[in-house]
Amino acid sequence: MSLEELKDLTNLEENDVLLAVDWLDGNERVELLPTGKVVSVMLVF
């Protein structure tokens, strides 16, 4: 999934998307979730 797709899905500013992706990349639990769930997790935060 590209950064543009993430921005469209989450309606976040690019910096916010990058912060969320950085947080998710550092979170081992993300490896257990399919891509669709990761977007949901990003929306929660």
N, C-alpha and C positions, 0 to 999 in steps of 0.2 A: 504494500500500500504506500502510495506516495504522500509526501507532505501536503500537496494540494488536495488530495482525496481526504486526508485527515481534517484539513481546514474546512472543507465543504461539509463533512459529516458532523463536526463538532461546533461549527460556527465560532471558533475561537480565533484570536489573533495569532499570527505566525509564531511569535515569541512564546505565547501560552501553549501552543501545540508542541513546540520544541521542548519546553519545560516538562510537559506531561510525558512526552516520549522519553526524555532523559530519566524521569522518575520511574517510568515503566521499565526501561532498560536496566535500571539498577535494582529492580524488584524481582527476585527469583521466582516468585509465585506466578508471574506473567507467563513463564515458560509452560505452565500447566493449562493455560487458557487458550482457546482458539481465538483467532484474530477478531471476530465479532465481539467477543467478551471483553477484549482489551479496550475497544472503543467505548463500551459501556462503563468500564472502570474509569476511563479518562473523563467521561461525562460526569461521573459522581464527584470527582475531585475538581 
